[in-house]
Amino acid sequence: MRLDPSTVGLAKIPFNKPFIAGAELFHIARAVTLANLAGDGHFTEQCAHVLEQRFNIPKVLMTPSCTAALEMAAQLCDLKPGDEVIMPSFTFVSTANAVVQQGARPVFVDIRRDTLNIDEQKIEQAITARTRAIFAVHYAGVGCEMDTIMDLAQAHDLLVVEDAAQGVNAFYKGRALGSIGHLGCYSFHETKNVICGEGGALCINDSHFTVRAEIIRDKGTNRKQFFRGQVDKYTWVDVGSSYVPSEIACAFLFGQLEHLDRIASRRSEVYATYDRLLATLASSAAIGLPCIPDECQSNSHLYYLLLENEATRNELMACLQSQGIAAVFHYVPLHTAPMAKKLGLDSRELPVTEDVANRLLRLPLFFDLTSAEQESIVAAIDCFLKPDSIRLAA
Ligand SMILES: *Cc1c(COP(=O)(O)O)cnc(C)c1O
């Protein structure tokens, strides 16, 4: 096995580094003294409460991951074999897996060149009599064009699930990502903004899903109703799984949620530093930088460059790696993956998705990244990109 320096921490500047914001370890110790380490104890409830209050979400259920929340959402959409779900191909595998697990078919739609989110103008032509839902992915914590997506969904009687894995504490027209569709899914994986190692949440914005969501989450039992005294015994009532996170994970997460604002402002500083350091380069060399539309308030989840072509991207990535800087690409479009071929999902032409995926390079961005480190990253990029002629002329 080859060790990837970015994941084992040998890189001089790793791509990501988990961090402690405050009292995470103290809260874990408290969870132990409260003698409840399984799920749905004090900290699970506190985390759900903070998310509901902060982001104006009617009901939040904490989950072990965003993947789990997406699986619950797909089950709640009551997808049947042959049903279709519209989503971008430019996303993480979990968006599609959730749908495929239910026997339904992802229908991939191309992305916008500016935000790299699903192109809302191309959704309607992908809707058929079998379409049941739209899974909108907020790439980089920048909101999809949700007004148009919700209007389309209403006109065609579709459900909307937001994959807001990257969108915690980001907003579209003042509304929190994850709070706009019928269901929303958050991630607290260590690569995201607010973390607990592995963790997630299901946001339930349409209350008619709540009772069934609680059952699916608790192994298909009505245990929650039993504890509330609504039924006199608890038993197996639906297909479900183990989608309740441990109190240890939620205790850690609670320590981070207490510092949401500080985490947000630190990340936005790092983001602004990249913007500032790369501005000259972006105007003189052929690179593109991330774009945030006016109606979106980003959470500075990730920073990327768009290089001129795939070869340049790969050479720059190798050049940075050789200097101990872990820059990575994102994503292998799902419609080009082996699994898409197996499922017959590889026929669509998605020119923007393919073009962008070939040219995109993500830069290190984490809470503890220093501006000196950012300067050395940009100096390395600068040195690679500036042809000798320009450097000599300057
Ligand atoms: C990270 C991510 C996920 C998966 O989140 P987990 O919590 O690791 O399961 C899903 N979708 C997108 C878009 C992501 O970025």
The ligand as an SDF file (V2000), in Angstrom:
LIG
                    3D

 15 15  0  0  0  0  0  0  0  0999 V2000
  -18.5690   14.9740    2.5400 C   0  0  0  0  0  0  0  0  0  0  0  0
  -19.7220   14.8090    1.6330 C   0  0  0  0  0  0  0  0  0  0  0  0
  -20.6620   13.7710    1.8130 C   0  0  0  0  0  0  0  0  0  0  0  0
  -20.4820   12.6590    2.8110 C   0  0  0  0  0  0  0  0  0  0  0  0
  -20.4160   13.0860    4.1210 O   0  0  0  0  0  0  0  0  0  0  0  0
  -20.0800   12.0110    5.2750 P   0  0  0  0  0  0  0  0  0  0  0  0
  -20.4640   12.7150    6.5290 O   0  0  0  0  0  0  0  0  0  0  0  0
  -18.6230   11.7220    5.1780 O   0  0  0  0  0  0  0  0  0  0  0  0
  -20.9190   10.7940    5.0170 O   0  0  0  0  0  0  0  0  0  0  0  0
  -21.7630   13.7510    0.9780 C   0  0  0  0  0  0  0  0  0  0  0  0
  -21.9400   14.6630    0.0090 N   0  0  0  0  0  0  0  0  0  0  0  0
  -21.0560   15.6560   -0.2050 C   0  0  0  0  0  0  0  0  0  0  0  0
  -21.3150   16.6610   -1.2800 C   0  0  0  0  0  0  0  0  0  0  0  0
  -19.9160   15.7500    0.5930 C   0  0  0  0  0  0  0  0  0  0  0  0
  -19.0210   16.7350    0.3700 O   0  0  0  0  0  0  0  0  0  0  0  0
  1  2  1  0
  2  3  1  0
  2 14  2  0
  3  4  1  0
  3 10  2  0
  4  5  1  0
  5  6  1  0
  6  7  2  0
  6  8  1  0
  6  9  1  0
 10 11  1  0
 11 12  2  0
 12 13  1  0
 12 14  1  0
 14 15  1  0
M  END
$$$$
